[in-house]
Amino acid sequence: MSSAPPDTTQPDGASALPPGQFDEPIRSQDLLGGRACVLIEHEGMIYALRTTRAGKLILTK
């Protein structure tokens, strides 16, 4: 007798994200509004979302 691992795949169309809440991506340009850095308050903490010279995004506490 062989014991195969349980099937952990999701059925077709299933998503790890709740439906309807994350359908449209937000463009970084819309978040930053031409600035190099924006401050974001999340659960009482302040985070900085910055762009690098190479065009990457960095989120720091």
PyMOL commands that set and color helices and strands:
alter all, ss='L'
color gray80, all
select helices_A, chain A and resi 28-32
alter helices_A, ss='H'
color red, helices_A
select strands_A, chain A and resi 37-42+45-51+57-60
alter strands_A, ss='S'
color yellow, strands_A
deselect
rebuild
show_as cartoon
